Amino acid sequence: MKIKYCDSLVIGGGLAGLRAAVATANKGLSTTVLSLVPVKRSHSAAAQGGMQASLGNAKMSEGDNEDVHFADTVKGSDWGCDQEVARMFVTTAPKAIRELAAWGVPWTRIRKGNHEAVINTKKTTIFEDDDKHGLINSRDFGGTKKWRTCYTSDATGHTMLFAVANEAIKREVNIEDRKEAIGLIHKNNRCYGAIVRDLVTGEIIAYVAKGILIATGGYGRIYEITTNAVICEGIGTAIALETGIAKLGNMEAVQFHPTPLFPSGILLTEGCRGDGGVLRDVDGHRFMPDYEPEKKDLASRDVVSRRMMEHIRKGKGVDSPYGKHLWLDISILGREHIEKNLRDVQEICQYFAGIDPADEGKKGWAPVHPMQHYSMGGIRTKPTGESPTLKGLFSAGEAACWDMHGFNRLGGNSVSETVVAGMIVGNYFADFCLDSEIDIDTKTVEEFVSAKENYIKELLSLKGNEDIFKIKNRMKRLMQEYVGIFRDGIGLTKAVDELEDLLKRVKNITVTNKQLTANPELEEAYRVPMMLKVALCVAKGALERTESRGAHTREDYPKRDDAKWLKRTLTSWKEGDTLPTIEYEDLDIMTMEIPPGFRGYGAKGMIIENELSAIRQAEVDKLKEDMEASGKDRYEVQHALMPFSLQQEYKRKNKRLGVK
């Protein structure tokens, strides 16, 4: 048996994991990062459009601050987020982006003088003052009141990932790739490490640490069509679930991005519409203003995706051999803008659709269709990033339900969350490791290793008549068909019943290839059951939540029900069960800084209101009025409304040009 020890163990080599590793290394802790792939190939590199932070630099960003960003985030979440966490996030984001600049991220900068932008299909001249020249620029994104999304053309994730990875390497973080965590080591509700499979040798290794942080990203690959990389199968989420102690939060909250390229599913960034691109139907008509006259093509992602599907249902989709789609038109931005700010999008369209989106007119329109993109749900944590039920287990980024996104996340907020959570949670994680000891005995570790080794041997010995690949593909089809943008009780019941049956059937597979190394069939044999458990958490949570909120749209329950459903879904898994256990935690309206209200999309009257909302709103209004009349500033007002905890280096006031 091989055991490796370190102070802090990070599972996942994307932006969140690497930034957390930097935090632990900064405090002198020996840190190991485990990754399925070389870390600079992590899925974080696929982020294109940008990272939200309220710098308020550019002309179209003037007046932006933490309060505006906070309000956008809360409304974007459809009042499903943890407002304390949202406050922590918006306060730290400007510091994160400036730190990244110091680490070498080549943020696109403001140029003084006049420059052209396309706003609402019209060419508009924007003048930038001399004192803004060289400051970090930002573009428009969906669901925001200000242009807040800072970017490096359309390769933001790539530049951020390389910068953060280099900082981790500089601090001598031990990065081991081609390693897959397939279980957690825990005793007496305390997590001590992970059971890891070396994907090259097939060897099972125990990694033991003072604390463990999971940052393995989302679970998009449980769906048939997704923008997620092939490694985003939710295994990190699943190993937490399989402890039977850690819980998952809001797993039914799954986001569909409006503009993946059709049919390949490769993402075309929201920056396309943020820079002025528009959606068109089979007739070339720009249809989003018909549905959302205020925000139009830049409504929140869940709203745009639903409107696109509604429009296709009305017969306005474009026929193709692969099904119906709609068009994304960025040709109106002009070739010079596209080749400077959207060059990755241009290359993707050229390579995977055979078109140049800079060509004028219909010739350059890109076929798009909403597809699964992001997981708001994940490992439930406290604001510190630690599991409330399994001590020593932390999580950050898309793998976590930290819960700043609620039931819909704004574009640019997730890229921002990776490094912001990496900073905040990474610091809390480091402090935990500094104050803890490895006090688990070797015998217990050996038992966990032996259990996994025996499980692998058992899989290789199975002689059933089921095909693991067919089971996996059926799971993906069920999720795509019944747990997608539009959901209803009949479809969700069918999905849950058949997914449960698939989970039972995996015990009757045959792994024809018996070798321990270079064996994709074996890897699917242990991964697919975990993926099925994650899929069941999503589908069962969606079935039980009889309302529509954010990205969770029940056609049989079209209203947001604050009276009954202003609560977070928690799922856990008892050993031997074939369905998750579901419970709920209430969101406390009376402590909210922004009580639930109308989100600003669609028809009014689609909310079943909670009587406490009006009571809390009256309290908020009165407190604001009294404090502002007595000369209190916005920081003092905010603290009185909803105090929040945050490390002092991140809670200090952000400075903005020309703002005291």
C-alpha positions in Angstrom: 0.0 0.0 0.0 1.3 3.4 -1.0 0.4 6.5 1.2 1.4 10.0 0.3 1.2 12.8 3.0 0.9 16.5 2.6 -0.6 19.4 4.6 -3.3 20.3 2.1 -4.7 18.3 -0.7 -6.5 19.9 -3.6 -8.5 17.7 -6.0 -8.9 19.5 -9.3 -6.4 21.5 -11.3 -8.6 24.3 -12.8 -8.7 28.0 -11.7 -10.4 27.4 -8.4 -8.1 24.5 -7.3 -4.9 26.2 -8.4 -5.8 29.5 -6.7 -6.7 27.7 -3.5 -3.3 25.9 -3.7 -1.6 29.3 -4.0 -3.4 30.4 -0.8 -2.2 27.3 1.1 1.4 27.6 -0.3 1.5 31.2 0.7 1.0 30.1 4.3 3.9 27.6 4.2 1.8 24.5 3.8 3.0 21.6 1.7 0.3 21.4 -1.0 -0.5 18.7 -3.6 -2.9 19.3 -6.5 -4.3 16.3 -8.3 -5.6 16.6 -11.8 -7.1 14.4 -14.5 -5.2 16.3 -17.1 -2.2 18.6 -17.2 -3.5 21.6 -15.3 -3.0 24.1 -18.2 -5.5 21.9 -20.1 -8.2 22.1 -17.5 -11.7 23.1 -18.5 -11.2 26.6 -17.1 -9.2 27.3 -20.3 -12.4 27.1 -22.2 -13.9 30.2 -20.6 -14.0 32.9 -23.3 -16.0 36.0 -22.6 -14.7 37.4 -19.4 -14.7 37.8 -15.6 -17.1 40.1 -13.7 -15.6 42.7 -11.3 -17.1 46.1 -10.5 -14.0 48.3 -11.5 -16.1 51.1 -13.0 -13.3 52.1 -15.3 -14.9 52.4 -18.8 -17.5 55.0 -19.8 -20.2 52.3 -19.9 -19.1 51.1 -16.5 -19.3 54.5 -14.7 -21.2 54.3 -11.4 -20.6 50.5 -11.0 -19.7 49.3 -7.5 -20.2 46.3 -5.2 -23.9 47.3 -4.5 -24.8 47.2 -8.2 -22.9 43.9 -8.8 -24.6 42.4 -5.7 -28.1 43.4 -6.9 -27.5 41.9 -10.3 -26.2 38.7 -8.8 -29.2 38.3 -6.4 -31.7 39.0 -9.1 -29.9 36.8 -11.5 -30.1 34.0 -9.0 -33.8 34.4 -8.9 -33.4 34.9 -5.1 -31.9 31.5 -4.7 -28.4 32.5 -3.7 -26.8 33.0 -0.2 -26.7 36.7 0.0 -23.9 36.7 2.5 -21.7 34.8 0.0 -22.8 37.0 -2.8 -21.6 40.0 -0.7 -18.2 38.3 0.0 -17.9 37.6 -3.7 -18.6 41.1 -5.1 -16.4 42.7 -2.5 -13.4 40.6 -3.4 -13.8 40.4 -7.2 -12.1 43.8 -7.9 -9.1 42.7 -5.8 -8.9 39.4 -7.6 -8.8 41.0 -11.1 -6.0 43.3 -10.1 -4.1 40.5 -8.5 -4.4 38.6 -11.8 -3.1 41.7 -13.7 -0.1 41.7 -11.4 0.4 38.0 -12.2 0.5 38.7 -15.9 -3.0 38.4 -17.3 -3.0 40.7 -20.3 -6.4 42.3 -19.7 -7.8 44.2 -22.7 -7.3 47.9 -21.8 -9.2 51.1 -22.4 -8.0 53.4 -25.2 -8.6 57.1 -24.8 -10.7 59.0 -27.3 -13.5 57.9 -29.5 -14.2 54.3 -30.5 -17.2 52.5 -32.1 -19.4 50.0 -30.4 -22.6 48.2 -31.6 -25.4 48.8 -29.1 -28.9 47.5 -30.0 -27.7 46.9 -33.6 -26.7 50.6 -34.0 -23.2 51.8 -34.3 -22.5 54.1 -31.4 -19.5 56.3 -30.6 -18.2 56.0 -27.1 -15.6 58.6 -25.8 -13.1 57.5 -23.2 -11.4 60.2 -21.1 -7.7 60.6 -21.1 -7.4 59.5 -17.4 -9.0 56.2 -18.3 -6.4 55.3 -20.9 -4.7 52.0 -20.0 -7.1 50.9 -17.3 -8.7 47.5 -17.5 -11.7 47.5 -19.9 -15.0 45.7 -19.7 -17.8 44.5 -22.0 -21.5 44.1 -21.6 -22.9 40.7 -20.5 -26.4 39.4 -19.8 -28.3 40.4 -16.7 -26.1 43.3 -15.7 -26.9 47.0 -15.3 -23.3 48.0 -16.1 -20.6 46.9 -18.5 -18.6 44.9 -15.9 -17.1 41.9 -17.6 -13.3 42.3 -17.9 -11.7 40.2 -20.7 -8.7 39.3 -22.8 -10.3 39.3 -26.2 -12.3 36.0 -26.1 -9.6 33.8 -24.5 -10.0 35.0 -20.9 -10.0 31.6 -19.2 -6.9 30.6 -21.1 -4.9 33.6 -20.0 -6.1 33.4 -16.4 -5.4 29.7 -16.1 -1.8 30.0 -17.4 -1.2 32.9 -15.0 -2.5 31.1 -11.9 -0.8 27.8 -12.8 2.5 29.7 -13.2 2.0 31.2 -9.7 1.3 27.7 -8.2 4.5 26.4 -9.9 6.5 29.3 -8.7 5.4 28.4 -5.1 6.5 24.8 -5.6 3.1 23.4 -5.3 3.3 19.6 -6.0 1.1 19.2 -9.1 0.3 15.6 -10.1 -1.7 15.1 -13.3 -3.4 11.9 -14.7 -4.6 11.2 -11.2 -8.2 10.5 -10.4 -9.8 10.7 -6.9 -12.3 7.8 -6.7 -13.2 8.0 -3.0 -12.6 10.0 0.2 -11.0 8.8 3.4 -13.0 9.8 6.4 -13.6 8.7 10.0 -16.0 10.1 12.7 -17.4 12.8 10.3 -13.9 14.0 9.6 -12.3 13.9 6.1 -8.6 12.9 6.0 -7.8 12.4 2.3 -8.6 10.6 -0.9 -8.2 7.3 -2.6 -6.7 8.0 -5.9 -6.2 5.9 -9.1 -3.1 6.6 -11.2 -4.6 6.7 -14.7 -1.2 5.7 -16.3 -0.3 2.7 -14.1 -3.7 1.8 -12.6 -2.2 1.8 -9.1 -4.4 2.8 -6.1 -2.8 5.3 -3.8 -3.9 7.0 -0.6 -3.3 10.7 -0.2 -3.6 11.8 3.4 -3.7 15.5 4.4 -4.9 17.8 7.2 -7.6 19.1 4.8 -9.1 18.3 1.4 -10.5 20.7 -1.1 -12.5 19.5 -4.1 -12.5 21.8 -7.1 -13.3 19.4 -10.0 -15.8 21.6 -11.9 -19.3 20.7 -13.0 -21.2 17.6 -14.1 -22.3 18.6 -17.6 -21.3 15.2 -19.1 -24.3 13.5 -17.5 -26.2 15.2 -20.4 -26.1 14.1 -24.1 -25.2 17.6 -25.4 -23.0 19.9 -23.4 -20.4 22.6 -23.7 -18.4 20.9 -20.9 -15.1 19.1 -21.5 -15.1 15.3 -21.5 -13.6 15.3 -18.0 -16.5 17.2 -16.5 -18.4 14.1 -15.3 -19.1 15.1 -11.7 -16.8 12.5 -10.2 -15.5 15.0 -7.6 -19.1 15.7 -6.6 -19.9 12.0 -6.5 -17.1 11.0 -4.2 -18.4 13.6 -1.6 -21.9 12.2 -2.1 -20.8 8.6 -1.6 -19.4 9.4 1.9 -23.0 9.4 3.0 -22.1 12.4 5.2 -21.4 15.3 2.9 -24.4 16.8 1.2 -25.0 18.3 -2.2 -27.0 21.6 -2.7 -29.4 22.6 -5.4 -28.5 19.9 -7.9 -31.6 20.5 -10.0 -30.2 24.0 -10.8 -28.6 23.4 -14.2 -27.9 26.2 -16.7 -28.3 26.0 -20.4 -26.2 28.5 -22.5 -28.1 30.2 -25.3 -25.3 30.1 -28.0 -23.3 26.9 -28.3 -22.4 26.2 -32.0 -24.9 23.7 -33.5 -24.6 20.8 -33.6 -21.1 20.5 -32.2 -21.9 22.1 -28.8 -18.7 24.2 -28.8 -19.4 27.4 -26.9 -19.7 30.8 -28.6 -19.2 33.2 -25.8 -21.8 35.6 -24.4 -19.3 38.2 -25.4 -20.7 37.9 -28.9 -24.0 39.4 -27.7 -22.3 41.6 -25.1 -20.4 43.2 -28.0 -23.6 43.8 -29.9 -24.3 40.5 -31.7 -28.0 39.4 -32.0 -30.1 36.3 -32.4 -32.1 35.8 -35.5 -34.8 33.2 -36.6 -35.5 31.4 -39.9 -36.8 34.7 -41.4 -33.7 36.7 -40.3 -35.9 38.5 -37.7 -34.3 39.6 -34.5 -36.8 38.1 -32.1 -35.5 38.7 -28.6 -36.9 42.2 -28.3 -40.4 40.7 -28.9 -40.0 38.7 -25.7 -37.8 40.9 -23.5 -38.1 44.5 -24.8 -35.7 45.9 -22.1 -32.7 43.5 -22.0 -33.4 41.9 -25.4 -30.5 39.6 -26.4 -28.8 40.3 -23.1 -31.4 39.0 -20.7 -30.1 36.4 -18.2 -29.0 33.1 -19.7 -31.9 31.1 -18.4 -34.3 33.6 -19.9 -32.7 33.8 -23.3 -32.5 30.0 -23.6 -36.1 29.6 -22.7 -37.1 32.3 -25.2 -35.1 30.6 -28.0 -36.8 27.3 -27.3 -40.2 29.0 -27.3 -39.5 30.6 -30.6 -38.4 27.3 -32.1 -41.7 25.7 -30.8 -43.6 28.4 -32.7 -42.1 27.2 -36.0 -39.4 29.8 -36.3 -36.4 27.5 -36.1 -34.1 26.8 -39.0 -34.2 23.3 -40.4 -31.0 21.3 -40.7 -30.0 17.6 -40.9 -29.4 17.7 -37.1 -32.6 19.4 -36.1 -33.8 22.9 -35.7 -31.6 25.8 -34.7 -31.5 29.6 -34.7 -28.8 32.1 -35.9 -26.3 34.2 -34.0 -25.3 37.2 -36.1 -22.1 39.0 -35.1 -21.3 40.1 -38.7 -22.9 43.4 -37.7 -19.9 44.1 -35.5 -17.5 44.3 -38.4 -14.5 42.2 -39.4 -12.0 44.4 -37.6 -13.8 44.0 -34.2 -14.3 40.3 -34.7 -10.7 39.6 -35.6 -9.5 41.6 -32.6 -12.0 40.8 -29.8 -13.7 37.6 -31.0 -11.0 35.8 -32.8 -11.5 32.4 -31.0 -15.2 32.5 -32.0 -14.2 33.2 -35.6 -11.8 30.2 -35.7 -14.3 27.9 -34.0 -16.9 28.9 -36.6 -14.4 28.4 -39.4 -13.2 25.0 -38.2 -16.4 23.5 -37.0 -19.1 25.1 -39.1 -17.3 26.1 -42.3 -18.3 29.7 -42.0 -16.6 33.0 -41.3 -18.8 35.0 -38.9 -17.2 38.2 -40.1 -18.7 37.8 -43.6 -21.6 40.3 -44.1 -25.2 39.1 -44.1 -26.6 35.7 -43.7 -23.4 34.1 -45.1 -21.7 34.8 -41.7 -24.5 33.8 -39.4 -23.6 31.0 -37.0 -26.1 28.2 -36.2 -26.8 28.0 -32.4 -29.0 26.1 -30.0 -29.2 26.2 -26.2 -27.2 23.4 -24.6 -26.2 22.3 -21.0 -23.4 24.6 -19.9 -23.0 25.1 -16.1 -23.9 23.4 -12.8 -25.1 25.8 -10.1 -25.5 22.8 -7.8 -22.6 21.0 -6.1 -21.0 20.1 -2.8 -22.9 22.1 -0.1 -20.6 24.3 1.9 -20.6 27.0 4.5 -19.5 30.5 3.5 -16.0 29.4 4.5 -16.1 26.7 1.9 -16.2 23.8 4.4 -18.9 21.1 4.3 -21.3 21.6 7.3 -21.5 17.9 7.8 -18.0 16.5 7.0 -15.3 18.4 8.8 -12.1 19.0 6.8 -13.8 18.7 3.4 -13.8 22.0 1.5 -15.0 22.8 -2.0 -14.6 25.7 -4.4 -15.7 26.8 -7.9 -18.3 25.0 -10.0 -17.9 21.8 -7.9 -19.3 23.6 -4.9 -22.7 25.0 -3.9 -21.1 27.8 -2.0 -24.0 29.3 -3.1 -23.6 32.6 -4.8 -25.4 31.6 -8.0 -28.7 30.2 -6.6 -30.8 29.0 -9.5 -29.1 30.9 -12.3 -25.7 32.4 -12.6 -24.8 35.4 -14.6 -22.3 35.1 -17.4 -18.8 36.1 -16.2 -19.7 35.4 -12.6 -18.5 31.8 -12.7 -15.0 32.7 -14.1 -14.8 35.3 -11.4 -16.0 32.9 -8.8 -13.2 30.5 -9.5 -10.4 32.8 -8.5 -12.5 34.7 -5.9 -13.5 31.5 -4.1 -10.0 30.3 -4.6 -8.8 33.3 -2.6 -11.5 33.4 0.1 -12.1 29.7 0.5 -8.4 29.0 -0.1 -7.5 31.2 2.9 -10.1 29.6 5.2 -8.9 26.2 4.0 -5.3 27.1 4.7 -6.1 28.3 8.2 -7.9 25.0 8.8 -4.9 23.0 7.7 -2.6 25.2 9.9 -4.7 24.4 13.0 -5.2 20.7 12.3 -3.3 17.5 12.6 -3.3 14.2 10.7 -4.6 12.0 13.5 -6.0 9.1 11.5 -4.4 5.7 12.0 -2.7 3.8 9.1 -5.0 0.8 9.6 -8.1 2.9 8.7 -6.4 4.3 5.6 -5.5 0.7 4.6 -9.1 -0.3 4.9 -10.2 2.4 2.5 -7.5 1.4 0.0 -8.3 -2.3 0.2 -12.0 -1.5 -0.3 -11.3 0.3 -3.6 -8.8 -2.3 -4.8 -11.4 -5.0 -4.1 -14.1 -3.0 -5.9 -11.9 -2.7 -9.0 -11.3 -6.5 -8.9 -15.0 -7.1 -8.5 -15.8 -5.0 -11.6 -13.3 -6.9 -13.6 -14.8 -10.2 -12.5 -18.4 -9.3 -13.4 -20.0 -11.6 -16.1 -23.4 -10.0 -16.7 -25.1 -9.2 -20.0 -25.2 -5.4 -19.7 -23.1 -2.9 -21.6 -21.7 0.0 -19.6 -21.4 2.2 -22.6 -25.1 1.7 -23.5 -26.1 2.4 -19.9 -24.1 5.7 -20.0 -25.6 6.8 -23.3 -29.1 6.0 -22.1 -28.5 8.1 -19.0 -27.4 11.0 -21.1 -30.4 10.7 -23.4 -32.8 10.7 -20.4 -31.2 13.8 -18.9 -31.3 15.6 -22.3 -34.9 14.7 -23.0 -36.6 15.0 -19.6 -34.3 17.1 -17.4 -33.5 19.9 -19.7 -34.6 23.6 -20.2 -38.3 22.7 -19.9 -39.4 20.1 -17.3 -42.7 18.5 -16.1 -43.8 16.0 -13.6 -44.5 13.2 -16.1 -41.1 13.5 -17.8 -39.2 13.9 -14.6 -40.9 10.8 -13.1 -39.9 8.8 -16.1 -36.3 10.0 -15.8 -36.1 9.2 -12.1 -37.6 5.7 -12.6 -35.4 4.8 -15.5 -32.2 6.3 -14.0 -32.8 4.2 -10.9 -33.2 1.1 -13.0 -30.0 1.9 -14.8 -28.2 2.2 -11.5 -29.4 -1.3 -10.6 -28.4 -2.6 -14.0 -24.7 -1.6 -13.6 -24.3 -4.5 -11.3 -24.9 -6.8 -14.3 -22.2 -5.5 -16.7 -19.2 -7.3 -18.1 -15.8 -5.7 -18.4 -14.4 -7.6 -21.3 -10.9 -6.0 -21.1 -9.3 -7.4 -17.9 -6.2 -5.2 -17.7 -5.7 -2.6 -15.0 -4.1 0.0 -17.2 -5.2 1.8 -20.4 -8.6 0.4 -20.0 -11.5 2.8 -20.8 -14.0 0.1 -20.2 -12.9 -0.3 -16.6 -12.9 3.4 -16.1 -16.5 3.7 -17.3 -17.4 0.8 -15.0 -16.5 2.7 -11.9 -17.4 6.2 -13.2 -20.9 5.6 -14.6 -22.5 4.4 -11.3 -21.2 7.7 -9.7 -22.5 9.7 -12.7 -25.9 8.0 -12.3 -26.1 9.0 -8.7 -25.3 12.6 -9.6 -28.0 12.4 -12.4 -30.5 11.1 -9.9 -29.8 13.9 -7.5 -30.5 16.4 -10.4 -33.7 14.6 -11.6 -35.2 13.8 -8.2 -34.5 17.3 -7.0 -36.2 18.7 -10.1 -39.2 16.4 -9.6 -39.7 17.4 -6.0 -39.4 21.2 -6.6 -42.9 22.1 -7.8 -42.1 25.6 -9.0 -40.1 27.5 -11.6 -37.1 29.4 -10.4 -34.2 30.6 -12.5 -32.9 27.8 -14.8 -35.4 25.3 -13.2 -38.5 25.6 -15.4 -41.5 23.4 -14.6 -44.2 23.8 -17.3 -46.7 22.3 -14.9 -45.7 24.7 -12.2 -44.9 27.9 -14.1 -44.8 30.3 -11.1 -41.9 31.0 -8.7 -43.3 30.0 -5.4 -41.7 32.0 -2.6 -44.4 30.9 -0.1 -43.3 27.3 -0.4 -40.0 27.0 -2.1 -37.7 29.7 -0.9 -35.3 27.0 0.3 -32.2 25.2 -0.8 -32.4 21.5 -1.8 -30.0 19.2 0.0 -29.3 15.7 -1.2 -27.4 12.9 0.4 -26.9 9.2 -0.4 -27.2 6.4 2.1 -25.0 3.3 1.3 -27.1 0.6 -0.4 -29.9 3.0 -1.5 -30.8 3.5 -5.1 -32.3 7.0 -4.7 -30.9 10.0 -2.9 -32.3 11.3 0.3 -33.7 14.9 -0.1 -34.2 17.5 2.6 -34.3 21.3 2.5 -32.9 24.3 4.3 -34.9 27.6 4.4 -33.6 30.9 3.1 -34.2 33.5 5.8 -36.0 36.4 4.2 -35.7 38.5 7.4 -31.9 38.6 7.1 -31.8 39.4 3.4 -30.3 42.6 2.2 -32.6 42.4 -0.9 -35.9 40.6 -0.1 -37.5 38.6 -3.0 -39.3 40.7 -5.7 -39.9 40.9 -9.4 -36.9 39.9 -11.3 -37.6 42.0 -14.4 -38.3 39.4 -17.0 -41.6 38.2 -18.5 -45.0 39.0 -17.2 -45.7 40.2 -13.7 -47.9 38.1 -11.5 -45.8 34.9 -12.0 -44.7 34.9 -8.3 -46.5 33.3 -5.4 -45.2 35.8 -2.8 -44.1 35.0 0.7 -45.8 37.4 3.2 -42.4 38.0 4.9 -41.0 39.7 1.7 -43.1 42.8 2.1 -42.4 43.0 5.8 -38.6 42.7 5.2 -38.8 45.2 2.3 -40.4 47.8 4.6 -37.7 47.2 7.2 -35.0 47.7 4.6 -36.6 50.8 3.1 -37.0 52.4 6.6 -33.4 51.6 7.7 -32.0 53.0 4.4 -34.1 56.2 4.7 -33.1 56.8 8.3 -29.4 56.1 7.9 -29.0 58.1 4.7 -30.8 61.0 6.3 -28.3 61.0 9.1 -25.4 61.1 6.6 -24.3 57.4 6.7 -22.4 56.2 3.7 -23.3 53.1 1.6 -20.9 50.9 3.5 -22.5 51.7 6.9 -26.0 51.2 5.4 -25.0 47.8 3.9 -23.4 46.7 7.2 -26.6 47.6 9.1 -28.8 45.7 6.6 -26.7 42.5 6.4 -23.4 42.1 8.2 -21.1 39.6 6.5 -17.8 38.0 7.5 -14.7 38.1 5.3 -11.0 38.1 5.8 -9.8 41.7 6.4 -7.4 41.8 3.4 -10.4 41.2 1.1 -13.0 43.2 3.0 -11.1 46.5 2.7 -12.7 49.1 0.5 -12.1 48.9 -3.2 -10.7 52.0 -4.9 -12.2 53.4 -8.1 -10.9 56.2 -10.3 -12.7 59.5 -9.4 -14.7 58.0 -6.6 -14.1 58.7 -3.0 
